[in-house]
Amino acid sequence: MSTTATGPGAGKPAPKGGFSFPSALTVLAIVTVAVWLLAFLVPPGAYDRDDKGAPVEGSYHRVPDDRSFVDRLNDLFLAPVNGLYGVQDTASGQVGPDLAGELYGSAGVFLFVLAIGAFITVVFATGALDRGIGRLAHRLRERGALLIAGVMVVFSVLGTVEGFAEETLGFYGLIVPLMLALGYDRMTAVGAIILGAGIGVLCSTVNPFATGVASSAAGISLGDGIVLRFAMWLVLTAVTVSYVVRYATRVRDDPERSLSGFLPGDREGVAAEAAKGEVPELTGLHKAILVLVALIFAFMIFSVVPWAGALTGDANATPYGFELGWSFPQLAALFLCAAVLVGLVARMGEQKLSSTITQGAADFISPALVIVLARGVTVIMNNSRITDTVLHSIEGVVKGTSSGVFAVIVFLVNLPLAFLIPSTSGHATLAMPILAPLADFAGVSRAVVVTAWAAASGWMNLWVPTTAVTIGGVALAKVGYDKYLRFVWPLLAMLAVLICAFVAVGAALT
C-alpha cells in the first residue's frame, strides 16, 4: 500500500558509520565483564539470614576473600552456563554447574520463554488474531473515537497479559490507512498502537516476560501484587486512551494541529479506498481459536494467582483447595501443550505445526538468552559475595525513608537501568536480586518493588529509541521520531506522577 511503509526502515536511508545502540545481549555481555572487574574492588560481605532466607537488617559483616584469580576467571567463563542451570551449594552458597543443592540458574524461565514463543507463533500462523483485530477495526471504522479506544484496549489487554509489543508492528498497514480515512493523522495511529500496547506492558498484571520474570527473581508468586497492578492498569489505560482520543479529535476538527503532518495522498481518496477494502471474515475456525486462546490465558491467570491471599488480603493465608500455585515449569508445559492444541484445532498438519513451533522457539531464543546472561551476572556477584555489600551500601538510604518514598525511589532508580537494558526480562533478572532484599529493609512488600520496577521499565519503553516497538513503529507509520517525542512527552509526565502515587500508596498499605 502506497501510504504506508513496508518495513521498519522504509522511507529512511540506511545509516552509514553512525552510532548504533548495542543489543541487549551485547549490553549484558559488557555488564558481565564490568561486574566481574568490579568484584576485584568491592570487598566481600554477608548478612545474617532469617528462616525465610531474607537478610537481617543491621547484621552485615565482612567475610574473608579466599577466592583465587583462577576461581574468579572460572566464574566469568561459566557465567552463561551458571545463568542457565547453575546449582547453589547449600553449605557454601556458591553456584556452579557441578554442585549439589538447589537450582540457581534460570532454566525454568528459559524454557518458559521458548514455550510461549512457540505458542504465540502458532496462534499468529493461524491468522485468527490478525483477523480478529482487523475485524474490530473495520466494524468500528464509522465511529472513530470508539475505534481508537477499542484498538488501544485490546492491545493493552494483550500487553498486560502476555507482553504484546513487537507483534504490533504488523498492524500499521491496516490501522494507518483507516485512521487517515477517518480524518485523523498518522500520529493517531502511532499513539493508538504504541501507547495502547505499551501501557498494558507498563502495568503488566501477569505479563510473564516482565512481572513473571521479576517475581521469580524476587522470590515471590506472579500473583502477588496483582490487585495494585490491576488498579494501575484500569486508571493508566483510561488516561492514555483519553489522551490519544483527545488528540485525534483535535486533529480531525483542525488538521493544521497535526503534529505529524500529512504526506501526499493522506487526505485524498487513496486512504479512503484503503479503509473500504475488504477485511477477511472471521471463519468459525478462527472464532474457535480466539476463544481457545482467551481460555488459555484465563487459565494461566487462574493457575498463578494466590487466591486466598488476594481475596483476604493476607499474604500468609492458607491456600484454597482449588488453587494450583503454578510456576514457570508448569506454565512452560501449559504453553507447549497449548501450542500443539491450537495447531491441531487449526488443522495445520504435523509438518507445519512442528516447523512453526520450532520457528517460534527460535524467534524467542534472544530474550531467553538475555535472561540467562543476566542471571549469570548475579552468579558472579553471588560467588564473589559482593551482593550483600551492595545492599549494605544502600541500606543507609533506605533506613531513613518512609515506605512510600522508598517505592518511588525504586521507580526512579530503574529508569536509567531500563535504558541501558531494554529487555524487560534481562532487566528484571539483573535488578531484582538487589531490589527485593531492599524492600525487606524498608518494610515494603516485594510485590510493590516488582510493580515499581515494571512501571519504570514500561515507562521508558514508551519512548526510548533502543526498542524496536518505538523506533520501528514510527518508521512504519512514516512519522518522525522527534515529532513522536513532542506528542508523547505530556502523557509521559502524567503517567510518571500517577505511577509514583500508585506505588507510594501501595507501599503504605503493605
C-alpha positions in Angstrom: 0.0 0.0 0.0 1.4 3.3 -1.1 0.5 5.2 2.0 2.4 3.1 4.5 5.9 1.9 4.8 6.6 -1.8 4.3 9.3 -2.3 6.9 10.9 -0.6 9.9 13.5 1.1 7.8 11.2 2.2 5.0 11.4 5.8 3.9 14.8 6.3 5.7 18.2 5.9 4.3 20.4 3.3 5.9 22.7 4.8 8.4 26.4 4.9 7.4 29.0 5.0 10.0 26.6 6.3 12.7 26.4 5.1 16.2 24.0 2.2 16.7 23.0 1.3 20.3 24.1 -2.2 21.0 21.7 -5.0 21.5 20.5 -6.3 24.9 22.9 -9.3 24.6 25.9 -7.0 24.0 24.9 -4.7 26.8 24.7 -7.6 29.2 28.0 -9.1 28.0 29.6 -5.7 28.8 27.8 -5.6 32.2 29.1 -9.1 32.9 32.7 -8.2 32.4 32.2 -4.9 34.2 30.7 -6.6 37.3 33.5 -9.2 37.2 36.1 -6.5 37.3 34.2 -4.6 39.9 34.2 -7.7 42.1 38.0 -7.2 42.5 37.4 -3.8 44.1 34.3 -4.3 46.2 35.0 -6.1 49.5 33.0 -9.3 50.1 30.5 -9.3 52.9 27.3 -11.0 54.1 24.2 -10.5 56.1 22.8 -13.0 58.6 19.6 -14.6 57.2 16.3 -15.3 58.8 14.3 -18.5 58.4 12.9 -17.4 55.1 16.4 -16.5 53.7 15.9 -12.8 53.8 18.8 -10.6 55.1 18.5 -9.3 58.6 18.8 -5.6 58.9 22.0 -4.4 60.6 23.7 -7.8 60.5 26.1 -7.0 57.7 29.7 -8.1 58.3 32.8 -8.5 56.2 33.9 -12.0 55.2 37.4 -13.3 54.1 38.2 -13.1 50.4 39.6 -16.5 49.8 38.9 -16.8 46.0 41.9 -17.0 43.7 42.2 -15.3 40.3 41.6 -18.7 38.6 38.4 -19.1 40.6 37.2 -15.7 39.5 38.2 -16.3 35.9 36.2 -19.6 36.0 33.2 -17.6 37.2 33.4 -15.3 34.2 33.9 -18.2 31.8 31.0 -20.2 33.2 28.7 -17.2 33.8 26.2 -18.1 30.9 26.2 -21.8 31.9 25.6 -21.0 35.6 23.0 -18.5 34.4 21.1 -21.4 32.8 21.5 -24.3 35.1 23.9 -23.4 37.9 23.2 -25.1 41.2 23.7 -23.4 44.6 25.6 -25.4 47.2 23.5 -25.4 50.4 26.5 -25.2 52.7 28.8 -22.6 51.0 26.3 -20.7 48.9 28.5 -20.9 45.9 26.9 -21.6 42.4 28.3 -24.0 39.9 27.1 -26.5 37.2 28.5 -29.5 39.1 27.5 -28.7 42.7 24.7 -30.2 44.7 21.8 -28.2 46.1 19.0 -26.0 44.7 18.8 -24.8 41.1 20.0 -21.2 40.9 20.0 -20.8 37.2 17.1 -19.7 35.1 16.5 -22.9 33.2 12.7 -22.8 34.1 12.3 -19.3 32.8 14.4 -20.0 29.8 12.2 -22.9 28.7 9.1 -21.0 29.5 10.1 -18.1 27.2 10.7 -20.6 24.4 7.4 -22.3 25.1 5.3 -19.1 25.0 7.3 -18.1 21.9 6.2 -21.3 20.2 2.6 -20.7 21.3 2.4 -17.1 20.1 3.9 -18.0 16.8 1.4 -20.9 16.2 -1.5 -18.5 17.1 -0.3 -15.9 14.6 0.2 -18.6 12.0 -3.5 -19.4 12.1 -4.4 -15.8 11.1 -7.1 -15.7 13.8 -5.5 -12.9 15.9 -4.7 -10.8 12.9 -8.2 -11.1 11.6 -9.8 -10.6 15.0 -8.2 -7.2 15.4 -8.7 -6.4 11.7 -12.5 -7.1 12.1 -12.6 -4.9 15.2 -11.0 -2.0 13.3 -13.2 -2.5 10.2 -16.5 -2.7 12.1 -15.7 0.4 14.1 -14.4 2.5 11.2 -17.5 4.7 11.2 -17.1 5.5 14.9 -13.6 6.9 15.1 -13.2 7.5 18.8 -14.6 4.1 19.6 -12.3 2.5 17.1 -9.3 4.2 18.7 -10.4 3.2 22.2 -11.2 -0.4 21.1 -7.8 -1.0 19.4 -6.0 0.5 22.4 -7.9 -1.5 25.0 -7.4 -4.8 23.0 -3.7 -4.0 22.7 -3.5 -3.0 26.3 -5.1 -6.3 27.5 -2.7 -8.3 25.4 0.2 -6.2 26.7 -0.7 -6.7 30.3 -1.3 -10.4 29.9 1.5 -11.6 27.7 3.7 -8.7 26.8 2.2 -7.9 23.4 4.6 -5.3 21.9 6.8 -6.3 18.9 3.8 -8.0 17.5 2.0 -4.7 17.0 4.4 -3.8 14.1 2.3 -6.0 11.8 -0.8 -3.8 12.3 0.4 -0.5 10.9 -0.5 -1.4 7.4 -4.1 -1.8 8.5 -4.6 0.9 11.1 -2.7 3.8 9.5 -5.0 3.9 6.4 -8.1 3.5 8.5 -7.1 6.4 10.7 -6.4 8.6 7.7 -9.7 7.7 6.1 -11.5 8.8 9.3 -9.9 12.2 9.1 -7.1 11.6 11.7 -3.4 11.6 11.1 -0.5 9.1 11.2 0.4 10.2 14.8 -3.0 9.0 15.9 -2.3 5.5 14.5 1.2 5.5 16.2 -0.3 6.6 19.5 -3.1 4.0 19.4 -0.6 1.2 18.6 2.5 2.0 20.6 0.7 3.5 23.6 -2.1 1.0 23.6 0.2 -2.0 23.9 2.8 -0.1 25.9 0.5 1.0 28.7 -0.5 -2.7 29.1 3.1 -3.8 29.3 3.8 -0.9 31.8 1.2 -2.3 34.2 2.0 -5.9 33.4 -0.6 -7.6 35.7 0.5 -11.1 34.7 2.9 -10.5 31.8 5.3 -13.4 32.1 8.1 -11.6 30.4 8.1 -8.7 32.9 6.2 -9.4 36.1 6.7 -13.1 35.8 10.5 -13.0 35.4 10.8 -10.2 38.1 8.6 -12.1 40.5 10.7 -15.2 40.0 13.9 -13.3 40.6 12.3 -11.6 43.7 11.2 -15.0 45.1 7.5 -14.2 45.1 4.5 -15.5 43.2 3.4 -14.0 39.9 0.0 -13.2 41.5 1.5 -11.2 44.4 0.6 -7.5 43.9 -1.9 -8.2 41.2 -4.6 -6.0 42.8 -2.3 -3.0 42.7 -1.2 -3.6 39.2 -4.8 -4.2 38.0 -5.9 -0.9 39.6 -3.0 0.8 37.9 -3.9 -0.8 34.6 -7.5 0.5 34.7 -6.6 4.1 35.6 -3.5 4.4 33.3 -5.2 2.8 30.4 -8.2 5.2 30.7 -5.8 8.2 30.9 -3.8 7.0 27.9 -6.9 6.3 25.8 -8.4 9.6 26.7 -5.1 11.4 25.7 -4.9 9.8 22.3 -8.7 10.3 21.6 -8.5 13.9 22.6 -5.5 14.5 20.3 -7.3 12.6 17.4 -10.5 14.6 17.8 -8.5 17.9 17.8 -6.7 16.9 14.6 -10.0 15.8 12.9 -11.6 19.1 13.7 -8.5 21.1 12.7 -5.9 19.2 10.5 -3.5 22.1 10.9 -3.0 21.0 14.5 -1.5 17.7 13.5 2.0 17.1 14.9 3.0 14.6 12.2 1.5 16.5 9.2 0.3 14.7 6.1 2.0 13.0 3.2 0.8 13.3 -0.4 -2.3 11.2 -0.6 -3.1 11.1 3.1 -6.0 13.5 2.7 -7.2 12.1 -0.6 -9.3 9.2 -1.9 -6.4 6.6 -1.7 -6.7 6.2 2.0 -10.5 6.2 1.9 -10.4 3.4 -0.6 -8.0 1.5 1.6 -10.4 1.8 4.5 -13.2 0.5 2.4 -11.2 -2.5 1.3 -12.5 -5.9 2.2 -11.3 -7.3 5.5 -11.2 -11.1 5.6 -14.1 -12.6 7.5 -13.6 -14.5 10.7 -14.4 -18.1 10.0 -15.9 -20.4 12.5 -12.4 -21.9 12.9 -10.9 -18.5 13.6 -13.5 -17.8 16.2 -12.9 -21.1 17.9 -9.1 -20.4 18.0 -9.7 -16.9 19.5 -12.0 -18.4 22.2 -9.4 -21.1 22.9 -6.6 -18.5 23.2 -8.7 -16.5 25.6 -9.4 -19.6 27.7 -5.7 -20.5 27.8 -4.7 -17.1 29.1 -7.6 -17.0 31.5 -6.4 -20.4 32.8 -2.9 -19.2 33.1 -4.1 -16.3 35.2 -6.1 -18.6 37.4 -3.2 -21.0 37.9 -0.8 -18.4 39.2 -2.9 -16.2 41.3 -2.8 -16.9 45.1 -6.5 -16.6 45.5 -6.6 -16.9 49.3 -4.1 -14.0 49.7 -5.7 -11.9 47.0 -9.2 -12.3 48.4 -8.4 -12.0 52.1 -5.5 -9.5 51.8 -3.4 -11.9 54.0 -0.2 -12.9 52.1 0.2 -15.8 54.6 -3.4 -17.1 54.2 -3.9 -20.8 53.8 -4.4 -21.6 50.1 -7.8 -22.6 49.0 -8.2 -26.2 47.8 -8.7 -25.1 44.2 -5.5 -23.1 44.0 -2.9 -24.5 41.7 0.1 -22.3 42.6 1.8 -22.9 39.3 5.2 -21.5 38.4 7.4 -21.5 35.4 7.9 -25.2 34.9 4.1 -25.8 34.8 3.5 -22.7 32.7 6.1 -23.9 30.2 4.3 -27.2 29.9 1.0 -25.4 29.6 2.1 -23.3 26.6 3.8 -26.2 24.9 0.6 -28.2 25.1 -1.4 -25.1 24.1 0.7 -24.6 21.0 0.0 -28.2 19.9 -3.7 -27.9 20.8 -4.1 -24.7 18.7 -2.3 -26.2 15.8 -4.5 -29.3 16.0 -7.7 -27.2 16.1 -6.4 -25.1 13.2 -5.7 -28.4 11.3 -2.1 -27.3 10.5 -0.8 -30.7 9.8 2.1 -32.4 11.5 4.9 -30.9 9.4 3.7 -27.3 9.5 2.9 -27.5 13.2 6.3 -28.9 14.1 8.1 -26.3 11.9 6.0 -23.5 13.4 6.7 -24.5 17.0 10.4 -24.8 16.2 10.4 -21.4 14.4 8.6 -19.8 17.3 11.0 -21.1 19.9 13.9 -20.0 17.6 12.4 -16.4 17.3 12.3 -16.2 21.1 15.8 -17.5 21.7 17.2 -14.0 22.0 15.1 -12.9 25.0 15.7 -16.3 26.5 19.5 -15.9 26.3 19.1 -12.4 27.7 17.6 -13.9 30.8 20.5 -16.4 31.0 23.2 -13.8 30.7 21.5 -11.5 33.3 21.3 -14.4 35.7 25.0 -15.1 35.0 25.8 -11.6 36.3 24.1 -12.4 39.6 26.0 -15.6 39.8 29.3 -13.7 39.6 28.1 -11.3 42.3 27.0 -14.2 44.4 30.2 -16.2 44.1 32.3 -13.1 44.8 30.0 -12.3 47.8 29.5 -8.7 46.8 25.7 -8.7 46.5 25.3 -8.1 50.3 27.9 -5.4 50.2 25.9 -3.5 47.5 22.8 -4.0 49.7 24.7 -2.6 52.7 25.8 0.5 50.7 22.2 1.4 50.0 20.8 0.3 53.4 21.5 3.6 55.0 19.5 5.4 52.3 16.6 3.1 52.8 16.6 3.3 56.6 15.7 7.0 56.7 12.9 6.9 54.1 9.2 6.1 54.5 7.7 3.2 52.7 6.1 5.4 50.1 9.3 7.3 49.4 11.2 4.0 49.1 8.7 2.8 46.4 9.1 6.0 44.4 12.9 5.7 44.7 12.7 2.2 43.3 10.8 3.5 40.3 13.3 6.3 39.7 16.5 4.3 40.0 15.2 1.8 37.5 14.7 4.4 34.7 18.3 4.6 33.7 18.7 0.8 34.0 15.7 0.3 31.7 17.5 2.5 29.1 20.7 0.5 29.3 18.9 -2.9 29.3 15.9 -2.5 27.0 15.0 -6.2 27.6 12.4 -6.3 30.4 13.3 -9.8 31.3 17.0 -9.2 31.3 16.5 -6.0 33.4 14.3 -7.9 35.9 16.8 -10.8 36.3 19.6 -8.4 36.9 18.0 -5.9 39.2 15.6 -8.0 41.4 18.2 -9.9 43.4 19.3 -6.5 44.8 16.0 -4.6 44.9 13.9 -7.3 46.5 16.0 -7.6 49.7 16.0 -3.8 50.0 12.2 -4.0 50.2 12.7 -6.2 53.3 14.8 -3.5 54.9 12.2 -0.8 54.2 9.3 -2.9 55.4 7.7 -2.9 52.0 6.2 -5.9 50.2 8.5 -7.3 47.4 5.4 -7.2 45.2 5.4 -3.4 45.3 9.0 -3.4 44.3 8.2 -5.6 41.3 5.3 -3.3 40.4 7.5 -0.2 40.6 10.2 -1.9 38.6 7.7 -3.0 35.9 6.3 0.5 35.7 9.8 2.0 35.3 10.7 -0.4 32.5 7.4 0.1 30.7 7.5 3.9 31.0 10.9 4.0 29.4 9.9 1.7 26.7 7.2 4.0 25.6 9.7 6.4 24.1 13.4 5.3 24.2 14.9 4.7 20.7 16.5 1.5 21.8 13.3 -0.5 21.4 12.1 -1.9 18.1 8.5 -1.2 19.1 9.0 2.5 19.2 11.6 3.2 16.5 10.2 0.5 14.2 6.6 1.8 14.7 7.3 5.4 13.9 9.3 4.3 10.8 6.4 2.1 9.6 4.0 4.9 10.0 6.4 7.4 8.4 6.3 9.7 11.5 9.4 11.5 12.7 10.8 10.2 16.0 11.3 13.8 17.2 7.6 14.5 16.4 6.6 11.4 18.3 8.5 12.7 21.4 6.7 16.0 21.1 3.4 14.2 21.0 4.1 11.8 23.9 6.0 13.8 26.5 3.0 15.4 28.2 1.5 11.9 28.6 4.8 10.6 30.0 4.8 13.3 32.6 1.2 12.5 33.7 2.0 8.7 33.8 5.1 9.3 35.9 3.1 11.2 38.5 0.3 8.6 38.6 2.8 5.7 38.9 4.6 7.4 41.8 1.3 7.9 43.5 0.2 4.3 43.0 3.4 2.7 44.2 3.6 5.1 47.2 0.1 4.2 48.2 0.7 0.5 47.6 3.8 0.6 49.8 2.0 2.5 52.5 -0.8 -0.2 52.6 1.6 -3.2 52.8 
